[in-house]
Amino acid sequence: MKILVAIANYGYKNMGFLKTVIKEYQSMSCRADIVVYSNIPKELGPGVDVRVGLPSRNPWSLPFAHKKLFADRANDYDLFIYTEDDTLITENNIKAFGNVTRILPENEIAGFLRYELDSFGKKYYSTVHSQFHWIPDSVKQVGNHTFARFTNDHSACYVLTKKQLKLAIDSGGYLVEPHDERYDLLVTAATDPYTQCGLLKVICISHLRDFEIHHLPNIYIGKLGLPELDFDLQIEALLKGADNGKNLGPLFPVETKLKQERWSKEYYEQCRNEIIRLIPKGFENILSIGCGAGATEEALVGRGLKVVAIPLDGIIGACAERKGIEVVEPDFEKAQRTLSRRKFDCIFISEVLQHLPDPVGILSKLLRLLTETGIIIISVTNFDNIKFRQELASQKFTPKEMRDFSKTGLHLTTKRIVTDWLRQCNMETIHVQYRFGERMRRFENFIPRVFKSLAATEYIVVARRLSYEN
């Protein structure tokens, strides 16, 4: 087997990792021809072809340089591997790729997930973060292998067979100028086969260890990425759901259609202490709508409160359940029926309502689960924010289209919009809290009230029934 490997390496920062990656390819039993793309000349030893030059003036365009090489040599190799300079693909990974490629449809590409190791050897999956998640209904069995789709197509590399490369080229989406769309410029070159060319990346979850690759710098630990225990819980939930025909969701679609899925719901949201502080003393029964990994809900359980969560899906729900949270099936109508005989003192909805086509309808149904003196706490992005307005102007949609939910998958929420939704449900707003980004938070007390709506990144609104009287 002949492999053509293209590696992007900018500057000198990652030279140590690059040498490790090159050594791995050179030690393989198959023939691997290595081409390194760089912005400056380098000497990397015999057998390594260094090509200098950027596809455009933007230094982040370097990863796109390999595509013409692959197209020119499309008939000369069996496998084509593009990788960043700090991502280690092993011979075992390549063999596993070959094994499952034989049983997959030609438009489905076996993909990889990146992990990192901390100083104790504990594993974290850096691919799993932010809004990225498993697609519940994507699980399928092929032979003795089980596959699923993960929404983050980026693993800083891809592997294509000769036939798959030709499919990508023939699609017209492969040999394109450096660009960004779902991902930023640096990442897009590694994901174009999936996002531009009609090919589908699938992960073999039944033999997952063969499709894990090490991100050598281990720089994201403590910043993003999922610990191995929680990750394994998700895989277990996927496999069990497939075996038992269990409904894994999703509860609601919560990704936007904007560039880089901007303002999508975070599945791994940090603990919302500012929400916890708004829950009055004496309230005991709490309902969370659109629960992710469960950091806020876990904190509430730790305070002795009874917490029920309707998770974003049954996979992320497994992470929440491990933290002692009562989790119900991620089907809103079914969850309503399941909880119909229970009443909650507080229902909170964090960064979900702006993603729903009918937020008023959902709020109206939630009222049935609220005690007479209960409250609903809603957090939403504040699109009165000046910076966010500028970002919106740079999106691919016109101003009119940006206000069209069917186009963007997003309501441009403001305090006025949320209070109007509540009013339509016969609820009144009793408190509005501004939330600021980290840089502005230190100046929060000095910002005049009239300017707070222009600086805040988020609104937290507390509401109760109109019929309730003090």
Order of alpha helices (4+ residues) and beta strands (2+ residues): beta-alpha-beta-beta-alpha-beta-beta-alpha-beta-beta-beta-beta-beta-beta-alpha-alpha-alpha-beta-beta-beta-alpha-alpha-beta-alpha-beta-alpha-beta-alpha-beta-alpha-beta-alpha-alpha-alpha-alpha-beta-alpha-alpha-beta
